[in-house]
Amino acid sequence: MTEDQIIMLPGPTQVPPAAARASSRAMINHRGPEFAAMLTEITENAKKIFKTKCDVLTLTASGTGGLECLVANFVNPGDKIVVASIGNFGERLRDIALAFGADVDFMDFGWGNCVDPKAIAEKLVADKNHEIKAVYCQHNETSTGVTNDIEAISKARGNHPALLIVDSVSGLGAAKFRMDDWQVDVVLTGSQKAFMSPPGIDFVAVSDRAWPVCASCTNARFYFDLNKARASYKKGEMPFTPALSVLFAIQEALRFIDEQGGIDAVIDEHYFRRDVIRAAAQALHLPLVAAEHCASPSVTSIMAPEGVDPKALTGIMRDKYHCVIAGGQGKFKGHVFRIGHLGYVTDLQLISTISALEMALAELGYEFTMGAGVTVAQKMIVERRK
Ligand SMILES: Cc1ncc(COP(=O)(O)O)c(C=O)c1O
């Protein structure tokens, strides 16, 4: 074990040094003016990332708590909803919705594919009586490394009144997103991905169109009641004791994003890192899960080649080279490994990851030209930094 690991997971991600230092600050009164000022700053900076003028509320929870919140506040028991799934987190959303008594129309587009907006349009056009209350989907499916075209999915609703509710836990801050322009109704993200902060905080953005649904929702909720969160925010507070240390870090991480030229520049770097990892994988003849047009700027899923066990591969990278990448999830477990490249990642960490991957592949007997992936990555980086 070493503290100097390179964390290339699709969350939790690396934390910029100023944010890591901030998380060890002394506690403050979460009902006092210092907290109110911090919460306001964080919220205003988060809005720049959501690209919204709507309410953005902060919750203390992991991303799954946020998913529960997306269901508990916008679905009445018995309501018909569409869950458009492309992997593990679509399936999780379905399971939560079922637990909360929704009538789920589960549209499975297949692991590795993206949601087809045409299929959503057809589903909603066929729903003449407007029984479908909401369409749920992931912005970025972390298990497969596929990003959905949320703008096209939103447009596919046409005149149908269904809300569009998006899990962007691993998308926001990494993949392009414009909540207001794309008319997305509710969006969730978490602190531990492209927000470059430790886990424990969620942000939920709620459009003006979605608030009445939330206000009249009859589903069971207490901790995750967004009406409470909204009322507290007006007083500069959160309803319950917040994860203060995580918020200290987020405040700094969001300042850091501004210092990097703002969210658009940071997102652009994410797409570049994606292109570097994909080019390196191709140079090593490793099959990519996601097609070019829907490849995620947060995480790249790579099929383990014949004879290479992803568990052994990730184990060698971690134990010998202190480079931590992820294995597969759900039905991809044992078949896929995933390199996270979202959040705070330097060029040399990208190069080191590809190098560690090559060394581990070599140890496992995979035949390839040593250095092929690193060389491609170096060339791309040199070109970009000119
Ligand atoms: C897209 C997506 N949704 C939801 C979650 C759940 O978040 P958590 O593991 O923090 O509960 C994750 C976590 O990786 C995710 O990637």
The ligand as a MOL file (V3000), in Angstrom:
LIG
                    3D

  0  0  0     0  0            999 V3000
M  V30 BEGIN CTAB
M  V30 COUNTS 16 16 0 0 0
M  V30 BEGIN ATOM
M  V30 1 C -24.3790 6.8370 -13.1340 0
M  V30 2 C -24.3650 6.5160 -11.6750 0
M  V30 3 N -25.5000 6.6020 -10.9830 0
M  V30 4 C -25.5440 6.3280 -9.6750 0
M  V30 5 C -24.4220 5.9300 -8.9900 0
M  V30 6 C -24.5070 5.5720 -7.5530 0
M  V30 7 O -23.6710 6.3370 -6.7670 0
M  V30 8 P -23.0980 5.8290 -5.3580 0
M  V30 9 O -22.2060 4.6780 -5.6390 0
M  V30 10 O -22.3950 7.0420 -4.8610 0
M  V30 11 O -24.2660 5.4540 -4.5220 0
M  V30 12 C -23.1990 5.8180 -9.6690 0
M  V30 13 C -21.9670 5.3740 -9.0000 0
M  V30 14 O -20.9900 5.0230 -9.5900 0
M  V30 15 C -23.1820 6.1220 -11.0460 0
M  V30 16 O -22.0460 6.0240 -11.7290 0
M  V30 END ATOM
M  V30 BEGIN BOND
M  V30 1 1 1 2
M  V30 2 1 2 3
M  V30 3 2 2 15
M  V30 4 2 3 4
M  V30 5 1 4 5
M  V30 6 1 5 6
M  V30 7 2 5 12
M  V30 8 1 6 7
M  V30 9 1 7 8
M  V30 10 2 8 9
M  V30 11 1 8 10
M  V30 12 1 8 11
M  V30 13 1 12 13
M  V30 14 1 12 15
M  V30 15 2 13 14
M  V30 16 1 15 16
M  V30 END BOND
M  V30 END CTAB
M  END
